[in-house]
Amino acid sequence: MHHAAGEVWGEQQASESMYRLLEEEIESVYKQQMQAEELQTHVHVVFGLSDAGSLKVVLSRLGKREENKVLAFNDVFSVGPITDLHTTEGQQHRQMWLMEHDKDSFYGNLVNQEHQIMRMIEKLRNIQENKTVVIWFADNAHDQTGLRFALFLLRERKAPVHIVNLTKILEETGSYGEKGKAPFAQSLIEYEKYLDIVRDYGNGFLLDANQREQYVSEWIELAGQDHLIRLWEQGKVIGGDENQLDEVIIQSVIEMQEGVAADDFVKAGEVLERVMENSQQLISYSYIINRIWSLVNDGHLIFKGIPNMMHQFSVRISKGSFLA
Protein backbone atom coordinates (compact mmCIF):
# COMPACT_ATOMS: atom_id res chain seq x y z
CA MET A 1 0.00 0.00 0.00
CA HIS A 2 2.77 2.39 1.01
CA HIS A 3 4.72 1.33 -2.05
CA ALA A 4 1.78 2.16 -4.36
CA ALA A 5 1.22 5.52 -2.65
CA GLY A 6 4.89 6.32 -3.09
CA GLU A 7 4.68 5.59 -6.80
CA VAL A 8 1.65 7.88 -7.20
CA TRP A 9 3.43 10.62 -5.25
CA GLY A 10 6.53 10.23 -7.42
CA GLU A 11 4.50 10.43 -10.62
CA GLN A 12 2.72 13.53 -9.34
CA GLN A 13 6.04 15.19 -8.50
CA ALA A 14 7.43 14.33 -11.94
CA SER A 15 4.28 15.66 -13.61
CA GLU A 16 4.45 18.94 -11.68
CA SER A 17 8.14 19.27 -12.51
CA MET A 18 7.45 18.78 -16.24
CA TYR A 19 4.62 21.30 -16.07
CA ARG A 20 6.94 23.89 -14.44
CA LEU A 21 9.58 23.28 -17.11
CA LEU A 22 6.98 23.74 -19.83
CA GLU A 23 5.74 26.96 -18.23
CA GLU A 24 9.31 28.26 -18.00
CA GLU A 25 9.94 27.37 -21.66
CA ILE A 26 6.76 29.17 -22.78
CA GLU A 27 7.68 32.21 -20.69
CA SER A 28 11.21 32.20 -22.14
CA VAL A 29 9.90 32.07 -25.74
CA TYR A 30 7.42 34.87 -24.95
CA LYS A 31 10.20 37.05 -23.49
CA GLN A 32 12.37 36.44 -26.56
CA GLN A 33 9.48 37.47 -28.82
CA MET A 34 8.87 40.62 -26.76
CA GLN A 35 12.58 41.50 -26.85
CA ALA A 36 12.65 40.95 -30.62
CA GLU A 37 9.61 43.20 -31.07
CA GLU A 38 11.21 45.92 -28.94
CA LEU A 39 14.21 45.93 -31.28
CA GLN A 40 11.96 46.28 -34.33
CA THR A 41 11.51 49.86 -35.49
CA HIS A 42 9.97 49.13 -38.92
CA VAL A 43 7.12 46.88 -40.06
CA HIS A 44 7.14 46.13 -43.79
CA VAL A 45 3.98 44.95 -45.56
CA VAL A 46 4.20 42.97 -48.82
CA PHE A 47 1.67 41.04 -50.89
CA GLY A 48 3.27 37.65 -51.46
CA LEU A 49 5.40 35.08 -49.63
CA SER A 50 8.06 35.18 -52.35
CA ASP A 51 8.29 38.98 -52.07
CA ALA A 52 8.57 38.63 -48.29
CA GLY A 53 11.38 36.09 -48.64
CA SER A 54 13.32 38.37 -50.99
CA LEU A 55 12.94 41.34 -48.66
CA LYS A 56 14.09 39.34 -45.62
CA VAL A 57 17.16 38.07 -47.48
CA VAL A 58 18.14 41.58 -48.58
CA LEU A 59 17.54 43.08 -45.12
CA SER A 60 19.77 40.36 -43.64
CA ARG A 61 22.48 41.07 -46.19
CA LEU A 62 22.31 44.77 -45.30
CA GLY A 63 22.59 43.90 -41.60
CA LYS A 64 19.14 45.30 -40.85
CA ARG A 65 17.10 42.16 -40.18
CA GLU A 66 16.70 42.61 -36.40
CA GLU A 67 15.06 46.04 -36.56
CA ASN A 68 12.74 45.13 -39.44
CA LYS A 69 9.63 42.94 -39.28
CA VAL A 70 8.06 41.68 -42.52
CA LEU A 71 4.33 40.89 -42.79
CA ALA A 72 3.08 39.13 -45.92
CA PHE A 73 -0.36 38.54 -47.37
CA ASN A 74 -0.66 35.26 -49.27
CA ASP A 75 -3.41 36.13 -51.75
CA VAL A 76 -3.64 37.18 -55.38
CA PHE A 77 -5.84 40.26 -55.13
CA SER A 78 -6.12 40.66 -58.91
CA VAL A 79 -8.54 37.72 -59.10
CA GLY A 80 -11.65 36.68 -57.19
CA PRO A 81 -14.32 38.52 -55.19
CA ILE A 82 -13.16 41.10 -52.62
CA THR A 83 -16.53 42.33 -51.33
CA ASP A 84 -16.55 42.67 -47.51
CA LEU A 85 -13.08 41.12 -47.41
CA HIS A 86 -12.52 42.51 -43.90
CA THR A 87 -15.36 40.28 -42.62
CA THR A 88 -15.48 36.51 -42.04
CA GLU A 89 -18.36 36.22 -44.53
CA GLY A 90 -16.42 38.05 -47.23
CA GLN A 91 -13.35 35.86 -46.69
CA GLN A 92 -15.42 32.67 -46.83
CA HIS A 93 -17.12 33.84 -50.04
CA ARG A 94 -13.70 34.49 -51.59
CA GLN A 95 -12.36 31.10 -50.48
CA MET A 96 -15.35 29.28 -52.00
CA TRP A 97 -14.78 31.05 -55.30
CA LEU A 98 -11.03 30.30 -55.27
CA MET A 99 -11.72 26.62 -54.57
CA GLU A 100 -13.52 26.42 -57.91
CA HIS A 101 -11.60 28.91 -60.07
CA ASP A 102 -8.08 29.24 -58.63
CA LYS A 103 -7.15 26.04 -56.80
CA ASP A 104 -3.47 26.88 -56.19
CA SER A 105 -4.41 30.07 -54.34
CA PHE A 106 -7.07 28.19 -52.37
CA TYR A 107 -4.70 25.43 -51.21
CA GLY A 108 -1.91 27.94 -50.62
CA ASN A 109 -4.18 29.69 -48.15
CA LEU A 110 -5.00 26.44 -46.36
CA VAL A 111 -1.33 25.53 -45.97
CA ASN A 112 -0.06 28.98 -44.93
CA GLN A 113 -2.57 29.84 -42.22
CA GLU A 114 -0.22 32.37 -40.65
CA HIS A 115 -0.68 34.58 -43.73
CA GLN A 116 -4.42 34.19 -44.21
CA ILE A 117 -6.42 37.39 -44.52
CA MET A 118 -8.02 37.04 -41.07
CA ARG A 119 -4.60 36.67 -39.40
CA MET A 120 -3.14 39.53 -41.43
CA ILE A 121 -6.01 41.85 -40.50
CA GLU A 122 -5.26 41.14 -36.84
CA LYS A 123 -1.52 41.72 -37.31
CA LEU A 124 -1.96 45.01 -39.15
CA ARG A 125 -4.41 46.36 -36.59
CA ASN A 126 -2.02 45.42 -33.76
CA ILE A 127 0.98 47.32 -35.14
CA GLN A 128 2.13 49.75 -32.45
CA GLU A 129 1.92 53.46 -33.22
CA ASN A 130 5.65 53.93 -32.56
CA LYS A 131 6.62 51.55 -35.39
CA THR A 132 7.27 52.84 -38.92
CA VAL A 133 4.96 51.07 -41.39
CA VAL A 134 6.30 50.64 -44.94
CA ILE A 135 4.09 49.14 -47.67
CA TRP A 136 5.89 47.72 -50.73
CA PHE A 137 4.19 47.35 -54.12
CA ALA A 138 4.64 47.65 -57.87
CA ASP A 139 2.43 48.74 -60.76
CA ASN A 140 0.17 45.71 -61.08
CA ALA A 141 -3.45 45.16 -60.03
CA HIS A 142 -2.55 42.59 -57.37
CA ASP A 143 -0.17 44.86 -55.44
CA GLN A 144 -2.23 48.00 -56.03
CA THR A 145 -5.42 46.34 -54.79
CA GLY A 146 -3.51 44.97 -51.81
CA LEU A 147 -2.14 48.45 -51.06
CA ARG A 148 -5.65 49.89 -50.90
CA PHE A 149 -6.87 47.01 -48.72
CA ALA A 150 -3.94 47.39 -46.31
CA LEU A 151 -4.56 51.13 -45.98
CA PHE A 152 -8.25 50.45 -45.38
CA LEU A 153 -7.26 48.12 -42.53
CA LEU A 154 -4.86 50.78 -41.18
CA ARG A 155 -7.40 53.62 -41.48
CA GLU A 156 -7.63 54.03 -37.67
CA ARG A 157 -3.86 54.33 -37.33
CA LYS A 158 -2.86 57.82 -36.19
CA ALA A 159 0.84 57.53 -37.07
CA PRO A 160 1.97 58.08 -40.68
CA VAL A 161 2.31 55.30 -43.25
CA HIS A 162 5.21 55.06 -45.72
CA ILE A 163 5.13 53.47 -49.17
CA VAL A 164 7.61 52.19 -51.77
CA ASN A 165 6.43 51.92 -55.39
CA LEU A 166 9.12 49.72 -56.95
CA THR A 167 8.05 50.39 -60.54
CA LYS A 168 8.06 54.15 -60.01
CA ILE A 169 11.53 54.12 -58.44
CA LEU A 170 12.91 52.07 -61.34
CA GLU A 171 11.33 54.48 -63.84
CA GLU A 172 12.72 57.54 -62.07
CA THR A 173 16.21 56.05 -61.79
CA GLY A 174 16.18 54.93 -65.44
CA SER A 175 16.38 51.22 -64.61
CA TYR A 176 14.36 49.51 -67.30
CA GLY A 177 13.87 45.87 -68.23
CA GLU A 178 14.64 44.11 -71.50
CA LYS A 179 11.74 45.73 -73.36
CA GLY A 180 12.45 49.27 -72.22
CA LYS A 181 9.82 49.15 -69.48
CA ALA A 182 10.27 49.15 -65.73
CA PRO A 183 9.29 45.76 -64.22
CA PHE A 184 5.65 45.56 -63.15
CA ALA A 185 6.35 43.08 -60.31
CA GLN A 186 9.04 42.64 -57.67
CA SER A 187 9.86 39.14 -58.94
CA LEU A 188 11.00 40.65 -62.27
CA ILE A 189 13.58 42.97 -60.69
CA GLU A 190 17.24 41.93 -60.81
CA TYR A 191 18.60 41.06 -57.37
CA GLU A 192 21.31 43.75 -57.22
CA LYS A 193 18.86 46.46 -58.32
CA TYR A 194 16.39 45.30 -55.70
CA LEU A 195 19.12 45.37 -53.06
CA ASP A 196 19.95 48.97 -54.05
CA ILE A 197 16.30 49.98 -53.69
CA VAL A 198 15.97 48.41 -50.23
CA ARG A 199 19.23 50.06 -49.11
CA ASP A 200 18.37 53.51 -50.50
CA TYR A 201 14.58 53.63 -50.05
CA GLY A 202 13.93 51.08 -47.30
CA ASN A 203 12.30 53.66 -45.02
CA GLY A 204 9.74 54.42 -47.72
CA PHE A 205 8.17 57.71 -48.74
CA LEU A 206 5.69 59.43 -46.44
CA LEU A 207 2.12 59.05 -47.69
CA ASP A 208 0.28 62.33 -47.20
CA ALA A 209 -3.10 62.32 -45.47
CA ASN A 210 -5.12 63.21 -48.59
CA GLN A 211 -3.58 60.44 -50.70
CA ARG A 212 -4.05 57.99 -47.85
CA GLU A 213 -7.77 58.85 -47.66
CA GLN A 214 -8.01 58.56 -51.44
CA TYR A 215 -6.59 55.03 -51.38
CA VAL A 216 -9.07 54.02 -48.66
CA SER A 217 -11.95 55.45 -50.73
CA GLU A 218 -10.71 53.54 -53.78
CA TRP A 219 -10.69 50.30 -51.77
CA ILE A 220 -14.29 50.86 -50.69
CA GLU A 221 -15.21 51.50 -54.34
CA LEU A 222 -13.37 48.39 -55.60
CA ALA A 223 -14.84 46.19 -52.87
CA GLY A 224 -18.32 47.42 -53.77
CA GLN A 225 -17.99 46.09 -57.31
CA ASP A 226 -18.76 42.51 -58.35
CA HIS A 227 -15.72 42.18 -60.61
CA LEU A 228 -13.86 38.87 -60.58
CA ILE A 229 -10.65 40.07 -62.21
CA ARG A 230 -8.71 43.30 -61.84
CA LEU A 231 -6.16 44.69 -64.30
CA TRP A 232 -3.72 47.61 -64.04
CA GLU A 233 -4.39 49.98 -66.92
CA GLN A 234 -3.28 53.60 -67.34
CA GLY A 235 -2.43 53.98 -63.68
CA LYS A 236 -5.69 52.56 -62.34
CA VAL A 237 -7.12 49.27 -61.09
CA ILE A 238 -9.83 48.34 -63.61
CA GLY A 239 -12.31 45.57 -62.79
CA GLY A 240 -13.73 43.16 -65.35
CA ASP A 241 -15.44 39.83 -65.96
CA GLU A 242 -13.62 36.55 -65.37
CA ASN A 243 -13.19 36.06 -69.15
CA GLN A 244 -11.33 39.39 -69.48
CA LEU A 245 -8.04 37.75 -70.51
CA ASP A 246 -9.51 35.08 -72.81
CA GLU A 247 -8.59 37.00 -75.97
CA VAL A 248 -5.02 37.42 -74.71
CA ILE A 249 -4.84 33.65 -74.10
CA ILE A 250 -6.13 32.88 -77.60
CA GLN A 251 -3.77 35.43 -79.18
CA SER A 252 -0.82 33.96 -77.24
CA VAL A 253 -1.61 30.44 -78.53
CA ILE A 254 -1.93 31.78 -82.10
CA GLU A 255 1.47 33.51 -81.85
CA MET A 256 3.12 30.34 -80.57
CA GLN A 257 1.50 28.17 -83.23
CA GLU A 258 2.99 30.36 -85.95
CA GLY A 259 6.35 28.77 -85.24
CA VAL A 260 5.08 25.19 -85.57
CA ALA A 261 3.04 23.09 -88.00
CA ALA A 262 -0.68 23.98 -88.24
CA ASP A 263 -1.90 20.95 -86.28
CA ASP A 264 0.91 20.93 -83.70
CA PHE A 265 0.21 21.64 -80.04
CA VAL A 266 2.03 24.16 -77.83
CA LYS A 267 2.90 23.51 -74.18
CA ALA A 268 0.53 25.04 -71.63
CA GLY A 269 3.41 26.20 -69.42
CA GLU A 270 4.84 28.22 -72.31
CA VAL A 271 1.40 29.65 -73.07
CA LEU A 272 1.21 30.91 -69.47
CA GLU A 273 4.53 32.72 -69.83
CA ARG A 274 3.41 34.28 -73.13
CA VAL A 275 0.12 35.43 -71.57
CA MET A 276 2.02 37.16 -68.75
CA GLU A 277 4.38 38.75 -71.26
CA ASN A 278 1.60 39.92 -73.60
CA SER A 279 -0.75 41.16 -70.90
CA GLN A 280 1.89 42.71 -68.59
CA GLN A 281 -0.45 41.75 -65.74
CA LEU A 282 0.18 39.87 -62.49
CA ILE A 283 -2.43 37.09 -62.45
CA SER A 284 -2.11 33.70 -60.75
CA TYR A 285 -1.04 30.80 -62.98
CA SER A 286 -3.80 28.51 -61.75
CA TYR A 287 -6.44 31.11 -62.66
CA ILE A 288 -5.13 31.30 -66.23
CA ILE A 289 -5.09 27.48 -66.38
CA ASN A 290 -8.74 27.58 -65.31
CA ARG A 291 -9.52 29.99 -68.16
CA ILE A 292 -7.66 27.75 -70.63
CA TRP A 293 -9.93 24.86 -69.59
CA SER A 294 -12.98 27.08 -70.04
CA LEU A 295 -11.79 27.81 -73.58
CA VAL A 296 -11.29 24.06 -74.15
CA ASN A 297 -14.80 23.30 -72.87
CA ASP A 298 -16.26 26.04 -75.08
CA GLY A 299 -14.56 24.57 -78.15
CA HIS A 300 -12.04 27.37 -78.76
CA LEU A 301 -9.00 25.28 -77.82
CA ILE A 302 -8.13 21.59 -78.24
CA PHE A 303 -5.86 19.87 -75.73
CA LYS A 304 -3.82 16.71 -75.35
CA GLY A 305 -2.07 15.33 -72.29
CA ILE A 306 -2.95 15.20 -68.59
CA PRO A 307 -5.62 17.74 -67.57
CA ASN A 308 -4.74 20.41 -64.98
CA MET A 309 -1.04 19.47 -64.95
CA MET A 310 0.56 22.63 -66.30
CA HIS A 311 3.67 20.95 -67.71
CA GLN A 312 1.85 17.78 -68.79
CA PHE A 313 -0.60 19.09 -71.36
CA SER A 314 -0.57 21.11 -74.57
CA VAL A 315 -3.16 23.09 -76.53
CA ARG A 316 -3.86 24.43 -79.98
CA ILE A 317 -6.53 26.59 -81.57
CA SER A 318 -9.72 24.84 -82.63
CA LYS A 319 -10.39 25.49 -86.31
CA GLY A 320 -14.03 26.19 -85.48
CA SER A 321 -13.27 28.91 -82.90
CA PHE A 322 -14.71 32.31 -83.71
CA LEU A 323 -12.17 33.89 -81.32
CA ALA A 324 -9.23 32.88 -83.52
Buried (B, 14 or more C-beta within 10 A) or exposed (E): EEEEEEEEEEEEEEEEEEEEEEEEEEEEEEEEEEEEEEEBBBBBBBBBBEBBEBBBBBBEEEEBBEEBBBBBBBBBBBBBBBBBBBEEEBBEBBBEBBBEBBBBBBEBBEEEEEBBBEBBBEBBEEBEEEBBBBBBBBBBBBBBBBBBBBBBBBEEBEEEBBBBBBBBBBBEBEBEEEEEBBBBBBEBBEEEBBBBBBEEBBEBEEBEEEEBEBBBEBBEEBBEEEBBBBBBEEEEBBBBEBBBBBEBBBBBBBBBBEEEEEEEBBBBBBBBEBBBEBBBBBBBBBBBBBBBBBBBEEEBBBBEBEEBEBEEBBBBBBEEBEBB
